[in-house]
Amino acid sequence: MVFSPVRWFVFVASLLLSLQTFAATPFDQANQDYAAGNFKEAARGFEQVIAQQGYSAPVLFNLGNAWLKAGEPGRAILNYERARVLAPRNDAITRNLGLAREQAGVAVPVPGTLERAAQSPSWNALTWAGIGALLVTCASIFLARLRPSLPRGGLGFLTASGACALVLAASALAVRWPELDRAVVLAPDTPARIAPANAAAVSFSLPGGETVRAQQAHGGFVLVRTADGRSGWVSEAQVAKIMASDQMAQS
């Protein structure tokens, strides 16, 4: 059988296209799906990247964009919030989070002055700052006892500085501690029931994208509390914590 030049060209082009598709990474494929308007497929692809490589602010941001374009503002808000944990001062994340909340029709949580100040550094930065301050304080006290001949003024200043930094880091962590329970409702009109059972009466409904506090879990349900003080049991499949356990190690 003799191939004509045209057939050879088609054969080589098809082979190269097949190799390119085969070699494409999940991240590349997700970006291609996003560019083609296949937003749900893109979101699944970015989720696969996170499952393989762990959380990162850029991938979470892309995942939020994909879900927002797919008409799932609740899932978009969840991933923007997770991205903001890793990159708290990123303007693009903050801007798109606001757009997602506007699309979902949910109120923007307004943190107090102390909360805004404590949210500026990341969890990781606060933890390392506290550890460093503790080490400085302990080292200066140890040196003062080990070498009494050393200048007291310098060691005293070092001890006081370390202690102040330790108090500030611990205070910031204490202010931010409730963030560990923050969760986002994923689906619109999510029923909050009076008991953790499908047969239990519905107390109220939650809009997709609303931020709640997840207090405890039981039998496939989570007890959530809203900003205005209402409590109800929601299916675990319809709510997700912002600070996922495996994200804590990266924040």
BANU-716075 format. One line per 8 residues: number of its first residue (from 1); for each residue x, y, z of N, C-alpha, C. Coordinates in steps of 0.02 Angstrom, whole numbers. Example, Ala and Ser with C-alpha at 12.3 -4.5 7.8 and 13.67 -1.06 7.14 Angstrom:
% residues 2
1) 660/-284/390/615/-225/390/660/-165/390 ~ 642/-112/354/684/-53/357/645/2/394
This chain:
% residues 251
1) 42/-60/0/0/0/0/44/62/0 ~ 30/110/-45/71/170/-51/32/229/-23 ~ 64/265/23/35/325/51/50/385/6 ~ 0/424/-8/11/486/-44/37/539/5 ~ 68/593/-19/93/646/26/39/673/71 ~ -22/680/45/-77/706/86/-93/658/143 ~ -94/593/126/-109/543/178/-53/541/231 ~ 9/548/207/65/551/256/58/611/302
9) 38/667/274/30/728/315/-25/717/367 ~ -81/689/345/-137/677/392/-116/628/445 ~ -80/575/425/-58/524/473/-11/555/525 ~ 40/593/504/88/624/550/53/675/596 ~ 8/715/568/-28/764/608/-71/730/662 ~ -104/676/642/-146/640/691/-103/609/745 ~ -45/582/725/0/552/774/26/604/823 ~ 46/662/799/70/715/843/16/740/889
17) -45/746/864/-101/768/905/-116/718/960 ~ -112/654/942/-124/601/991/-71/602/1045 ~ -7/611/1025/47/614/1074/40/675/1119 ~ 19/732/1091/11/792/1132/-45/783/1183 ~ -100/752/1161/-155/740/1207/-135/691/1262 ~ -97/639/1242/-75/589/1291/-27/620/1341 ~ 16/666/1318/67/695/1362/40/752/1405 ~ -20/777/1390/-47/834/1427/-57/815/1500
25) -36/858/1545/-46/847/1616/-118/863/1634 ~ -141/840/1693/-209/858/1714/-219/934/1718 ~ -167/971/1738/-172/1044/1742/-182/1073/1672 ~ -142/1049/1623/-149/1073/1555/-218/1056/1527 ~ -241/995/1540/-306/975/1515/-362/1017/1546 ~ -355/1032/1611/-405/1073/1644/-407/1143/1613 ~ -349/1171/1599/-346/1237/1567/-377/1235/1497 ~ -364/1180/1461/-394/1173/1394/-470/1168/1398
33) -495/1131/1447/-567/1125/1456/-597/1193/1474 ~ -562/1231/1516/-586/1297/1536/-590/1343/1475 ~ -536/1343/1434/-534/1385/1375/-589/1366/1325 ~ -607/1301/1324/-659/1277/1278/-729/1288/1305 ~ -735/1313/1366/-801/1324/1395/-829/1264/1431 ~ -788/1211/1439/-811/1152/1476/-793/1160/1550 ~ -831/1201/1583/-810/1224/1649/-815/1170/1703 ~ -865/1127/1700/-869/1074/1749/-813/1023/1740
41) -796/1008/1677/-740/964/1665/-675/996/1689 ~ -669/1061/1678/-610/1097/1702/-605/1093/1778 ~ -662/1102/1812/-661/1099/1885/-639/1030/1909 ~ -665/978/1878/-645/910/1897/-570/900/1885 ~ -545/930/1832/-473/924/1818/-431/959/1870 ~ -450/1019/1890/-413/1054/1942/-417/1017/2009 ~ -476/986/2022/-481/945/2083/-434/886/2080 ~ -424/858/2021/-377/803/2013/-305/826/2026
49) -289/886/2004/-222/914/2017/-211/922/2092 ~ -261/947/2127/-255/956/2200/-248/888/2234 ~ -286/838/2211/-281/772/2241/-211/742/2232 ~ -179/758/2176/-113/730/2162/-56/771/2193 ~ -63/837/2192/-7/880/2210/-18/920/2275 ~ -78/918/2302/-92/956/2363/-119/1025/2346 ~ -138/1062/2398/-168/1127/2390/-116/1179/2370 ~ -137/1225/2326/-97/1283/2310/-145/1339/2291
57) -127/1401/2307/-171/1457/2295/-189/1464/2221 ~ -141/1459/2173/-159/1467/2103/-209/1414/2078 ~ -199/1351/2097/-245/1299/2073/-314/1307/2105 ~ -316/1325/2169/-380/1337/2202/-416/1397/2171 ~ -378/1447/2152/-407/1506/2118/-437/1485/2051 ~ -400/1446/2013/-427/1421/1949/-488/1377/1959 ~ -486/1336/2012/-544/1293/2027/-605/1335/2044 ~ -595/1388/2083/-650/1433/2099/-678/1466/2036
65) -633/1488/1991/-656/1518/1929/-698/1469/1887 ~ -675/1406/1884/-712/1356/1845/-782/1345/1874 ~ -787/1338/1940/-852/1326/1970/-897/1387/1963 ~ -868/1447/1966/-908/1507/1958/-937/1511/1888 ~ -895/1495/1838/-919/1495/1768/-970/1439/1756 ~ -964/1385/1795/-1011/1329/1788/-1077/1341/1823 ~ -1084/1399/1854/-1147/1415/1889/-1153/1383/1957 ~ -1095/1369/1990/-1095/1339/2056/-1059/1387/2104
73) -1092/1442/2123/-1058/1492/2164/-1038/1467/2233 ~ -1077/1419/2260/-1059/1391/2326/-991/1358/2324 ~ -980/1316/2274/-915/1282/2268/-860/1332/2250 ~ -877/1383/2212/-828/1435/2196/-806/1472/2259 ~ -854/1490/2301/-838/1526/2363/-793/1483/2407 ~ -809/1419/2413/-768/1373/2454/-695/1375/2431 ~ -684/1371/2366/-615/1367/2342/-580/1434/2342 ~ -616/1489/2332/-586/1555/2340/-565/1565/2413
81) -608/1543/2459/-591/1550/2531/-529/1509/2547 ~ -525/1448/2520/-466/1407/2532/-403/1439/2501 ~ -411/1469/2443/-354/1503/2411/-332/1562/2454 ~ -381/1597/2484/-364/1656/2524/-328/1637/2589 ~ -341/1576/2613/-303/1552/2672/-229/1549/2656 ~ -212/1527/2595/-142/1519/2575/-113/1585/2549 ~ -155/1629/2522/-131/1693/2496/-178/1748/2519 ~ -173/1768/2583/-223/1814/2612/-222/1884/2583
89) -169/1904/2550/-165/1972/2523/-170/1975/2447 ~ -195/1922/2417/-202/1920/2344/-267/1956/2324 ~ -260/2011/2286/-317/2051/2268/-364/2015/2220 ~ -336/1975/2174/-379/1940/2125/-425/1890/2160 ~ -398/1855/2210/-439/1807/2247/-495/1844/2283 ~ -478/1898/2317/-528/1937/2354/-582/1964/2307 ~ -561/1989/2249/-609/2017/2201/-656/1964/2175 ~ -630/1906/2155/-673/1853/2128/-717/1822/2182
97) -692/1821/2244/-734/1797/2300/-794/1843/2308 ~ -783/1908/2301/-839/1955/2304/-889/1944/2248 ~ -864/1930/2188/-909/1917/2131/-950/1854/2142 ~ -918/1803/2170/-954/1740/2183/-1008/1751/2236 ~ -993/1789/2287/-1044/1803/2339/-1101/1843/2310 ~ -1085/1890/2265/-1138/1929/2233/-1182/1884/2191 ~ -1152/1837/2154/-1191/1791/2113/-1234/1745/2156 ~ -1207/1725/2214/-1245/1680/2258/-1298/1718/2298
105) -1291/1784/2303/-1338/1824/2342/-1331/1815/2417 ~ -1268/1805/2440/-1256/1797/2511/-1218/1858/2537 ~ -1228/1871/2601/-1195/1929/2632/-1121/1917/2640 ~ -1083/1971/2638/-1010/1967/2649/-997/1971/2724 ~ -963/1920/2753/-946/1924/2824/-901/1985/2837 ~ -918/2023/2888/-879/2083/2905/-839/2069/2968 ~ -773/2057/2961/-732/2043/3021/-720/2107/3061 ~ -709/2099/3126/-694/2155/3169/-622/2179/3157
113) -604/2232/3194/-537/2261/3186/-483/2210/3204 ~ -492/2175/3260/-443/2126/3282/-438/2069/3232 ~ -495/2047/3206/-494/1992/3157/-458/2012/3093 ~ -470/2074/3070/-436/2097/3009/-360/2100/3019 ~ -339/2122/3078/-268/2125/3092/-238/2055/3097 ~ -274/2009/3127/-248/1941/3136/-248/1902/3071 ~ -291/1921/3023/-296/1884/2961/-243/1904/2910 ~ -206/1956/2923/-156/1979/2874/-102/1927/2861
121) -68/1899/2913/-20/1845/2900/-56/1778/2893 ~ -23/1731/2862/-51/1664/2854/-45/1626/2920 ~ -81/1569/2924/-76/1526/2983/-4/1502/2992 ~ 27/1485/2937/96/1461/2940/143/1514/2969 ~ 134/1576/2945/177/1630/2968/167/1644/3043 ~ 104/1643/3065/90/1654/3135/120/1598/3179 ~ 114/1537/3156/141/1481/3195/217/1486/3201 ~ 251/1499/3145/324/1505/3148/346/1566/3188
129) 307/1620/3185/324/1679/3225/319/1662/3299 ~ 267/1625/3319/260/1605/3389/316/1560/3411 ~ 335/1511/3368/390/1466/3385/456/1505/3392 ~ 469/1551/3345/529/1591/3349/532/1634/3411 ~ 476/1665/3428/474/1707/3488/485/1666/3551 ~ 456/1606/3553/466/1562/3610/539/1542/3617 ~ 571/1526/3561/642/1507/3563/686/1564/3586 ~ 672/1625/3562/711/1683/3583/703/1696/3657
137) 642/1692/3682/629/1704/3753/665/1652/3796 ~ 658/1588/3778/690/1535/3817/766/1541/3814 ~ 793/1556/3755/866/1562/3748/894/1619/3790 ~ 860/1675/3790/885/1733/3829/882/1719/3904 ~ 829/1685/3927/825/1667/3998/879/1617/4016 ~ 890/1569/3972/942/1519/3984/1011/1551/3987 ~ 1026/1597/3942/1091/1631/3942/1100/1673/4005 ~ 1046/1705/4027/1051/1746/4087/1069/1704/4148
145) 1044/1643/4151/1059/1599/4207/1127/1565/4199 ~ 1145/1549/4136/1208/1514/4124/1268/1561/4130 ~ 1260/1622/4105/1315/1670/4105/1293/1734/4141 ~ 1296/1735/4206/1274/1795/4244/1315/1856/4227 ~ 1376/1846/4200/1419/1903/4184/1397/1942/4123 ~ 1352/1913/4082/1329/1948/4022/1288/2009/4040 ~ 1289/2061/3998/1251/2123/4013/1177/2109/4024 ~ 1152/2130/4081/1082/2117/4098/1034/2156/4053
153) 1055/2217/4034/1010/2258/3994/993/2227/3928 ~ 1044/2202/3893/1032/2172/3827/990/2109/3832 ~ 1007/2066/3881/968/2005/3889/896/2020/3911 ~ 888/2070/3953/821/2088/3975/778/2114/3917 ~ 810/2155/3874/774/2180/3815/756/2123/3768 ~ 802/2075/3759/789/2018/3716/733/1975/3743 ~ 733/1964/3809/680/1924/3841/612/1958/3833 ~ 611/2024/3847/548/2061/3842/522/2062/3771
161) 567/2071/3722/546/2072/3652/518/2005/3631 ~ 553/1951/3650/528/1884/3633/461/1870/3666 ~ 453/1891/3728/389/1879/3763/332/1918/3731 ~ 346/1981/3711/294/2021/3679/274/1990/3612 ~ 324/1968/3573/309/1937/3509/269/1873/3518 ~ 286/1835/3570/250/1773/3584/178/1787/3602 ~ 166/1838/3643/98/1856/3662/58/1878/3601 ~ 90/1918/3557/54/1941/3498/36/1883/3451
169) 84/1838/3441/70/1781/3397/15/1736/3426 ~ 19/1724/3492/-31/1682/3525/-100/1715/3523 ~ -101/1781/3532/-165/1817/3530/-196/1814/3460 ~ -154/1823/3408/-179/1819/3340/-207/1749/3324 ~ -172/1698/3347/-196/1629/3336/-261/1617/3373 ~ -268/1645/3434/-329/1637/3472/-388/1672/3437 ~ -375/1732/3409/-428/1768/3374/-451/1728/3312 ~ -403/1696/3278/-418/1660/3217/-441/1588/3228
177) -438/1564/3289/-454/1494/3302/-523/1474/3278 ~ -575/1517/3286/-642/1497/3260/-643/1485/3185 ~ -593/1509/3148/-592/1498/3076/-588/1423/3059 ~ -562/1384/3105/-555/1312/3092/-623/1279/3083 ~ -676/1310/3109/-743/1281/3103/-784/1313/3047 ~ -756/1361/3012/-794/1394/2958/-804/1346/2900 ~ -865/1346/2875/-883/1301/2819/-927/1339/2770 ~ -933/1312/2710/-973/1344/2658/-1027/1295/2635
185) -1088/1320/2630/-1143/1280/2603/-1135/1275/2528 ~ -1137/1215/2500/-1120/1204/2430/-1180/1211/2383 ~ -1237/1187/2404/-1296/1184/2360/-1348/1236/2379 ~ -1386/1262/2331/-1439/1309/2348/-1497/1274/2384 ~ -1531/1313/2425/-1590/1288/2462/-1574/1224/2500 ~ -1518/1225/2535/-1499/1167/2575/-1540/1164/2639 ~ -1575/1109/2652/-1617/1105/2712/-1576/1096/2775 ~ -1592/1134/2826/-1562/1125/2892/-1617/1095/2937
193) -1604/1035/2961/-1656/997/2997/-1647/1002/3072 ~ -1700/985/3108/-1698/990/3181/-1661/932/3214 ~ -1647/879/3174/-1612/821/3200/-1571/790/3142 ~ -1519/751/3158/-1477/722/3106/-1509/660/3073 ~ -1563/672/3036/-1598/617/3002/-1637/647/2944 ~ -1641/609/2889/-1677/633/2830/-1751/642/2844 ~ -1777/605/2892/-1849/610/2907/-1864/668/2954 ~ -1813/700/2982/-1824/755/3028/-1852/816/2992
201) -1891/855/3028/-1922/915/2998/-1868/966/2981 ~ -1882/1004/2929/-1837/1057/2907/-1851/1120/2947 ~ -1799/1145/2980/-1806/1206/3020/-1801/1269/2977 ~ -1754/1269/2930/-1745/1326/2884/-1701/1301/2826 ~ -1695/1342/2775/-1653/1325/2717/-1596/1374/2711 ~ -1540/1350/2686/-1480/1391/2679/-1465/1401/2605 ~ -1445/1461/2586/-1425/1472/2516/-1355/1446/2503 ~ -1343/1423/2442/-1276/1402/2424/-1228/1460/2430
209) -1170/1446/2459/-1119/1498/2467/-1119/1531/2535 ~ -1169/1518/2577/-1169/1550/2643/-1115/1518/2687 ~ -1082/1561/2726/-1031/1538/2772/-1062/1524/2840 ~ -1049/1465/2868/-1077/1443/2931/-1021/1416/2975 ~ -1038/1400/3037/-992/1366/3083/-1013/1293/3088 ~ -967/1247/3072/-981/1176/3078/-960/1154/3148 ~ -1009/1133/3189/-997/1121/3259/-983/1047/3276 ~ -1022/1002/3248/-1011/931/3261/-1043/890/3205
217) -1020/828/3199/-1046/783/3147/-1078/722/3180 ~ -1130/696/3147/-1163/635/3173/-1204/603/3117 ~ -1190/540/3103/-1230/501/3057/-1238/531/2988 ~ -1184/559/2961/-1188/588/2894/-1215/659/2892 ~ -1225/689/2950/-1249/758/2955/-1200/800/2995 ~ -1203/866/2984/-1161/913/3020/-1206/966/3052 ~ -1195/979/3115/-1232/1033/3149/-1198/1099/3133 ~ -1234/1144/3100/-1206/1208/3081/-1241/1265/3117
225) -1205/1319/3126/-1234/1380/3156/-1221/1438/3109 ~ -1273/1476/3095/-1268/1533/3050/-1244/1595/3087 ~ -1228/1647/3050/-1204/1709/3081/-1257/1742/3124 ~ -1321/1730/3109/-1375/1759/3150/-1398/1713/3206 ~ -1360/1658/3219/-1374/1617/3278/-1419/1557/3267 ~ -1443/1545/3207/-1485/1486/3195/-1442/1423/3189 ~ -1469/1367/3213/-1433/1303/3209/-1477/1250/3176 ~ -1445/1205/3140/-1481/1150/3108/-1433/1098/3082
233) -1459/1039/3068/-1419/983/3043/-1423/982/2967 ~ -1364/981/2936/-1358/983/2863/-1320/921/2840 ~ -1340/893/2783/-1304/836/2756/-1231/853/2744 ~ -1186/805/2761/-1114/817/2752/-1096/830/2679 ~ -1136/804/2633/-1121/814/2562/-1137/884/2538 ~ -1173/923/2579/-1194/989/2558/-1158/1046/2594 ~ -1106/1029/2631/-1068/1080/2666/-995/1056/2670 ~ -948/1102/2667/-877/1083/2670/-839/1136/2710
241) -794/1112/2754/-753/1159/2792/-703/1194/2746 ~ -691/1257/2761/-642/1295/2722/-572/1269/2738 ~ -557/1260/2802/-492/1235/2822/-494/1159/2824 ~ -485/1127/2767/-482/1055/2764/-420/1031/2803 ~ -426/971/2833/-372/947/2877/-306/942/2840 ~ -306/921/2776/-243/915/2740/-218/982/2714 ~ -259/1034/2719/-236/1101/2699/-199/1135/2756 ~ -215/1115/2818/-183/1147/2876/-108/1143/2872
249) -82/1086/2849/-9/1078/2846/24/1123/2795 ~ -16/1152/2748/12/1193/2695/-1/1267/2705 ~ -40/1284/2755/-59/1354/2764/-11/1392/2808
